[in-house]
Structure formats: C-alpha cells, structure tokens
C-alpha cells in the first residue's frame, strides 16, 4: 500500500495531526498506524491544561492551546472551564502564569492557614482558570473528522517493526505487510516502537491517579488545586461525583513496557502529599483509579526531523497525554515534513460528534 502521509500513534497528538492535515489538505491520503494497546496516556488522562505557561516557546504553545480549546468548548461539552487554584510555597520561585494570581478566602484556605501555622491566607492562590478536556472523546472526534471528506483515510492496527528510507519516501514494515509513504509523522509517545535508537527521548514517568474518599473533600470553589512542588493536582473527576488526585510516581524509568499496576509505596506517596500539602482534609481512603506511563523530555517537547532524510519527523516528549501541546505540535509536525508553512496557525476541529 502507498499513501501520502503515515501518522504513527493514535493518541491525542497523532489524532490532532490527522485532523489538522485533513482540514488543511483535504485531498491528502492518510494512514494512521497504531499498535492497538488501550493502556495509554490519552486513554486515561484527566486532560488538564493549566495556566502555567512558561516563557518563550512554551508560552507560545500554551497560548495556542488555550485559544484552541476555549474555541472548541463553544461547540462541544468535552471542554470545561474550572477555577485554577494552587498551593503557593514562598520558598519556590513563582512560575509564569497566563492570569494574575490572587489570594483565595475560602474554607480550604482557612484550613491550610491553620494547619501550616500561618496567619494570612496567602497559602492558597487562584489564577484564572484551567481547562479540562475529555481526551478520549476528542481523539474520537479528530479521527471521525479524518474519515470524512475527499482523499483516503484508513486506520490500521499493527505493530511497526522497521522504518527505512527509500528514494520515493519511507517504508514501514509492520506485522502483516509493508506500507510506503511520502511523509511520516511519529506521535507514538512512550510506546513508540519504530524508531528505537534513532530518536532519543527523555525519561518515562509513571502517573498514578486515585479517587479521594472522605468527609471533607476540597470545596468546589477552588476548582483544580495544583501542587507545583509535587507535580500533582486535585480536581473533580469527569463524572462529577467525586475527586481525583493525580501524582507523578517516584518510579522513573527508561522502559515503557514495564509494570503498570499501582504499588503500595505510590499510595504512601499520595498520602504524604495530601498530609503535607493539603492538611486537614481528613481523607480516609485513596482508591487507585488508573496508572499509566507517559513520555516526557527533560525540557520541552520537540519536533525532531529524522536523520535518514527529509519528509519525516518524530514528536518527542509531549508529556502525559500531550493534550496541552497537541494543537501546536500538530502544526509544527506538518510543517517539519513540508506539508504546510511553518507560520500557519491551527484551529479547533468540529467535535460535535464526540
């Protein structure tokens, strides 16, 4: 089989690439290749886009993501806006935000002040809002968009065994056959298996999520409560009937094929975070909800052109589900393989079908 573009990986980043290519280049023939495993960051992510925006490239990508998802939310219930609060540690340098921060006078702020021995309510700050995105729903909507309009779109479930450069483009050897493509975009995250040794990623981090159960969960006025020093957050779950605590496990690794079960030391880590960062909430039970490995780099996500030749790139280090960076990375990847201009902005897909 021959095609114009192969996208490797059917998570939020790969699906965003398909939708963006379909919108801009409707006559393009596209094949989406995925190994079919369902335990992935995109399948299990809370899909939280926080207003911590960084500087330079990170800020530009963050602004693009906020504009993209807020516009998307006007026509689709899969994007919700939540107040964004965070626990402020004066010992840590403040991080750049999209919104101005202010002190929150709320029951939780009073609890924090009392347990931390502070007389002021400055421990808990609020800065605008975060965006919670239904990532699996958005993936389905993007792929539904890919299946409409002129040009051919096909999704193939197969594990890629080898990628090689040919005169006319790229050859992908998968179980059951060979695929030839003029352009190749790899967005397979931690479980990418086609470019071993070609693209050097960062580390693999394990994210563990828990249901919070107790008589006094955080007040809904705080919305998302982010713990910058712990790389953890607390927010309402997608069903709206409870709370979710997401932590980054202390287990960092280089292998994305490892054990995905939740271990007792991760539960102890979650309890320690709650006791030290959100004291007084009286959480009795931490029930593991899901665990998954996600792909991240030490610094920023990168669009890496493959050294074998032009027309192919890999998205490295999108971190977690990649939802925060997907709008920008989709455009950057299409530009990197020469399909669109590099300064062309993205726009939200029509996700009413999700």
C-alpha positions as CSV (number, residue, x, y, z in Angstrom):
1,X,0.0,0.0,0.0
2,X,1.2,3.5,-0.8
3,X,0.0,6.8,0.8
4,X,0.8,10.4,1.1
5,X,1.2,10.5,4.9
6,X,1.5,7.9,7.6
7,X,0.9,9.0,11.2
8,X,2.2,6.6,13.8
9,X,0.3,6.7,17.0
10,X,-3.5,7.2,17.7
11,X,-3.3,9.2,20.9
12,X,-4.3,12.9,21.2
13,X,-1.2,14.1,19.4
14,X,-1.5,11.7,16.5
15,X,-5.2,12.3,16.2
16,X,-4.7,16.0,16.2
17,X,-2.2,15.7,13.4
18,X,-4.7,13.7,11.3
19,X,-7.5,16.3,11.9
20,X,-5.2,19.2,11.1
21,X,-3.9,17.6,7.9
22,X,-7.5,16.7,6.9
23,X,-8.6,20.3,7.5
24,X,-5.7,21.9,5.6
25,X,-5.0,19.3,2.9
26,X,-8.4,17.6,2.2
27,X,-7.1,15.7,-0.8
28,X,-4.3,14.0,1.1
29,X,-4.3,10.2,1.6
30,X,-3.6,9.4,5.2
31,X,-2.9,6.1,7.0
32,X,-3.0,6.1,10.8
33,X,-1.0,3.3,12.3
34,X,-1.3,2.2,15.9
35,X,-0.4,-0.9,17.9
36,X,-3.9,-1.1,19.4
37,X,-3.0,-1.1,23.1
38,X,-5.5,0.7,25.1
39,X,-3.5,1.5,28.2
40,X,-2.1,4.8,27.2
41,X,-1.8,8.3,28.5
42,X,-4.5,9.6,26.1
43,X,-6.9,6.9,27.1
44,X,-6.6,7.5,30.9
45,X,-5.6,11.2,31.1
46,X,-7.6,13.8,33.1
47,X,-6.7,16.1,30.2
48,X,-5.9,19.2,32.3
49,X,-4.5,22.3,30.6
50,X,-3.2,24.5,33.4
51,X,-2.4,28.3,33.0
52,X,1.2,27.7,34.0
53,X,2.6,28.9,30.7
54,X,6.3,29.3,31.0
55,X,8.2,31.6,28.7
56,X,9.3,31.6,25.0
57,X,8.2,28.6,23.0
58,X,6.3,27.1,25.9
59,X,4.3,30.3,26.3
60,X,3.5,30.4,22.6
61,X,2.3,26.8,22.7
62,X,0.3,27.4,25.8
63,X,-1.4,30.5,24.3
64,X,-2.2,28.4,21.2
65,X,-3.6,25.6,23.3
66,X,-5.8,27.9,25.4
67,X,-7.2,29.6,22.3
68,X,-7.8,26.3,20.6
69,X,-9.6,24.5,23.4
70,X,-11.6,27.5,24.5
71,X,-12.9,27.9,20.9
72,X,-13.5,24.2,20.8
73,X,-15.6,24.4,24.0
74,X,-18.0,26.8,22.4
75,X,-19.5,23.9,20.4
76,X,-18.6,20.8,22.4
77,X,-19.3,19.8,26.0
78,X,-16.0,17.9,26.2
79,X,-14.1,21.1,27.3
80,X,-14.9,22.6,30.7
81,X,-13.5,25.6,32.4
82,X,-12.5,25.3,36.1
83,X,-11.2,27.8,38.6
84,X,-7.5,27.2,39.0
85,X,-6.0,27.3,42.5
86,X,-2.6,26.3,43.6
87,X,-0.7,25.9,46.8
88,X,2.0,28.5,47.0
89,X,5.3,27.8,48.6
90,X,7.2,31.0,49.2
91,X,10.5,29.1,49.0
92,X,9.8,28.4,45.3
93,X,10.2,31.0,42.7
94,X,6.9,31.9,41.1
95,X,6.2,30.4,37.7
96,X,4.8,32.4,34.7
97,X,1.1,32.3,34.5
98,X,-1.5,33.3,31.9
99,X,-3.6,35.0,34.6
100,X,-2.9,37.3,37.6
101,X,-2.8,35.4,40.9
102,X,-4.8,36.4,43.9
103,X,-5.3,35.1,47.4
104,X,-8.3,32.9,48.0
105,X,-10.5,33.4,51.1
106,X,-12.3,30.0,51.3
107,X,-12.7,27.2,53.8
108,X,-9.8,25.3,52.4
109,X,-7.6,28.4,52.6
110,X,-8.5,28.7,56.3
111,X,-7.7,25.1,56.8
112,X,-4.3,25.5,55.1
113,X,-3.5,28.6,57.2
114,X,-4.4,26.9,60.4
115,X,-2.5,23.7,59.8
116,X,0.5,25.5,58.4
117,X,0.6,27.9,61.3
118,X,0.2,31.0,59.1
119,X,-1.9,34.0,60.0
120,X,-2.6,35.0,56.4
121,X,-4.5,33.3,53.7
122,X,-1.7,33.6,51.1
123,X,-1.0,29.8,51.1
124,X,-3.8,29.2,48.5
125,X,-3.8,31.3,45.4
126,X,-6.1,31.4,42.5
127,X,-5.1,32.4,38.9
128,X,-7.9,32.4,36.4
129,X,-9.0,29.0,35.1
130,X,-7.7,25.7,33.8
131,X,-9.3,23.7,31.0
132,X,-10.4,20.1,31.5
133,X,-10.6,18.2,28.2
134,X,-12.3,14.9,27.5
135,X,-9.2,13.4,25.8
136,X,-10.7,10.1,24.6
137,X,-13.7,12.0,23.2
138,X,-11.5,14.4,21.4
139,X,-9.5,11.6,19.9
140,X,-12.7,10.0,18.6
141,X,-13.8,13.4,17.2
142,X,-10.5,14.0,15.4
143,X,-10.4,10.6,13.9
144,X,-14.1,11.0,12.8
145,X,-13.0,14.2,11.0
146,X,-10.2,12.3,9.4
147,X,-12.7,9.8,7.9
148,X,-14.8,12.5,6.2
149,X,-14.2,14.5,3.0
150,X,-12.1,13.8,-0.1
151,X,-9.0,11.8,-0.1
152,X,-8.4,8.4,1.5
153,X,-8.1,7.9,5.3
154,X,-7.5,4.5,6.8
155,X,-6.7,3.4,10.3
156,X,-4.6,0.2,10.6
157,X,-3.9,-1.6,13.9
158,X,-0.5,-3.1,13.6
159,X,2.9,-3.0,15.4
160,X,5.6,-1.4,13.3
161,X,8.7,-3.4,13.2
162,X,11.0,-1.4,11.0
163,X,11.2,2.1,9.3
164,X,13.6,2.7,6.4
165,X,14.2,5.5,3.9
166,X,13.7,4.9,0.2
167,X,14.1,7.2,-2.8
168,X,10.4,8.0,-3.0
169,X,9.8,8.3,0.7
170,X,9.5,5.9,3.6
171,X,8.9,2.2,4.0
172,X,7.3,0.9,7.2
173,X,7.4,-2.8,7.8
174,X,4.5,-4.0,10.0
175,X,3.1,-7.3,11.0
176,X,1.1,-8.4,8.0
177,X,2.5,-6.2,5.3
178,X,4.6,-3.2,4.1
179,X,3.4,0.4,3.8
180,X,5.1,3.1,1.7
181,X,4.6,6.8,2.4
182,X,5.9,10.1,1.1
183,X,5.7,11.6,4.6
184,X,5.9,10.2,8.0
185,X,5.0,11.7,11.4
186,X,5.7,9.6,14.6
187,X,3.5,10.5,17.5
188,X,3.6,7.2,19.4
189,X,4.7,8.6,22.8
190,X,6.3,6.3,25.3
191,X,5.2,3.2,23.4
192,X,6.8,4.2,20.1
193,X,8.4,1.1,18.7
194,X,9.5,2.0,15.2
195,X,12.4,4.4,15.9
196,X,14.3,2.7,18.6
197,X,17.8,4.1,18.6
198,X,17.0,6.8,16.1
199,X,15.2,9.3,18.2
200,X,16.4,9.8,21.8
201,X,13.6,10.7,24.1
202,X,13.7,11.7,27.7
203,X,12.6,9.6,30.6
204,X,9.4,7.6,31.2
205,X,7.3,8.8,34.1
206,X,4.6,6.9,35.7
207,X,1.4,8.8,36.6
208,X,-1.0,7.3,39.2
209,X,-4.5,8.6,39.8
210,X,-6.6,8.0,42.9
211,X,-10.2,8.5,43.9
212,X,-10.4,10.7,47.0
213,X,-12.9,9.5,49.6
214,X,-13.5,11.3,52.9
215,X,-16.0,13.6,54.7
216,X,-14.4,16.8,53.7
217,X,-13.1,17.0,50.1
218,X,-11.9,20.3,48.7
219,X,-14.6,22.9,48.1
220,X,-15.8,23.2,44.5
221,X,-14.9,26.9,44.6
222,X,-11.2,26.0,44.4
223,X,-11.7,24.1,41.2
224,X,-8.4,22.5,40.2
225,X,-5.9,22.6,43.0
226,X,-2.4,22.3,41.7
227,X,0.6,21.4,43.8
228,X,3.6,22.7,41.7
229,X,6.3,21.4,44.0
230,X,4.8,17.9,43.9
231,X,3.8,17.7,40.3
232,X,0.3,16.7,41.4
233,X,-3.2,18.1,41.3
234,X,-6.6,17.5,42.8
235,X,-9.8,18.1,40.7
236,X,-13.3,16.9,40.2
237,X,-13.5,13.6,38.3
238,X,-15.1,13.5,34.8
239,X,-18.3,12.1,36.2
240,X,-18.7,14.9,38.6
241,X,-19.4,12.6,41.6
242,X,-16.0,12.7,43.3
243,X,-12.4,13.9,43.3
244,X,-9.3,12.8,41.6
245,X,-5.8,13.0,42.8
246,X,-3.1,12.7,40.2
247,X,0.6,12.2,41.2
248,X,3.8,11.6,39.4
249,X,5.2,8.4,40.8
250,X,8.7,8.4,42.2
251,X,9.4,5.5,39.9
252,X,11.1,7.0,36.8
253,X,12.4,4.6,34.2
254,X,13.6,4.2,30.6
255,X,11.2,1.3,29.7
256,X,7.6,2.0,28.7
257,X,6.8,-1.7,28.7
258,X,7.1,-2.1,32.5
259,X,4.5,-2.9,35.2
260,X,1.5,-0.6,35.2
261,X,0.0,-1.7,38.5
262,X,-0.3,0.7,41.4
263,X,2.1,-0.2,44.3
264,X,1.8,0.4,48.0
265,X,4.7,3.0,48.0
266,X,2.8,5.1,45.5
267,X,-0.3,5.1,47.8
268,X,2.0,6.2,50.6
269,X,3.4,8.9,48.4
270,X,-0.1,10.1,47.6
271,X,-1.0,10.1,51.3
272,X,2.2,12.1,52.2
273,X,1.4,14.7,49.5
274,X,-2.1,15.2,50.9
275,X,-0.9,15.3,54.5
276,X,1.9,17.8,53.8
277,X,0.3,20.0,51.1
278,X,-3.4,19.8,51.8
279,X,-3.6,19.1,55.6
280,X,-6.9,18.8,57.4
281,X,-8.9,17.3,54.6
282,X,-9.4,14.1,56.5
283,X,-9.2,11.8,53.5
284,X,-9.8,8.2,54.7
285,X,-9.3,6.2,51.5
286,X,-7.2,6.6,48.4
287,X,-8.5,4.1,45.9
288,X,-6.3,3.7,42.8
289,X,-8.2,4.7,39.7
290,X,-5.6,4.2,37.0
291,X,-1.9,4.0,36.3
292,X,-0.1,4.7,33.1
293,X,3.3,5.5,31.7
294,X,3.7,8.8,29.9
295,X,6.5,10.1,27.7
296,X,8.3,13.2,28.7
297,X,11.6,15.0,27.9
298,X,13.7,16.9,30.4
299,X,12.8,20.3,29.0
300,X,10.3,21.0,26.1
301,X,8.5,18.8,23.6
302,X,10.4,18.7,20.4
303,X,9.7,18.0,16.7
304,X,12.7,16.1,15.6
305,X,13.4,15.6,11.9
306,X,14.7,12.1,11.2
307,X,18.3,11.9,10.2
308,X,17.8,9.4,7.4
309,X,16.3,12.0,5.1
310,X,13.5,14.7,4.6
311,X,9.8,14.2,4.9
312,X,9.7,12.6,8.3
313,X,9.7,13.7,11.9
314,X,9.0,12.5,15.4
315,X,7.2,14.3,18.3
316,X,9.4,13.7,21.3
317,X,8.5,14.4,24.9
318,X,4.8,15.6,24.7
319,X,4.5,14.6,28.4
320,X,1.4,12.8,29.7
321,X,-1.5,12.8,27.3
322,X,0.1,15.6,25.2
323,X,-3.3,17.4,25.3
324,X,-1.6,20.7,26.3
325,X,0.8,20.7,23.4
326,X,-1.3,18.9,20.7
327,X,-2.7,22.0,18.9
328,X,0.8,23.4,18.4
329,X,2.7,20.2,17.8
330,X,0.3,19.1,15.1
331,X,1.0,22.2,13.1
332,X,4.8,22.0,13.8
333,X,4.9,18.4,12.7
334,X,3.1,19.1,9.4
335,X,5.5,22.0,8.8
336,X,8.5,19.8,9.6
337,X,7.7,17.3,6.9
338,X,7.0,20.0,4.4
339,X,3.2,19.8,4.1
340,X,2.3,23.3,5.4
341,X,4.0,26.6,6.1
342,X,5.7,26.8,9.5
343,X,3.9,30.0,10.5
344,X,0.4,28.7,9.8
345,X,-1.7,28.6,13.0
346,X,-4.1,25.8,14.0
347,X,-7.8,25.9,14.5
348,X,-10.1,23.7,16.6
349,X,-11.8,20.7,15.0
350,X,-15.6,20.3,14.9
351,X,-16.1,17.9,17.8
352,X,-19.9,17.7,18.0
353,X,-19.7,14.0,17.0
354,X,-17.7,13.1,20.2
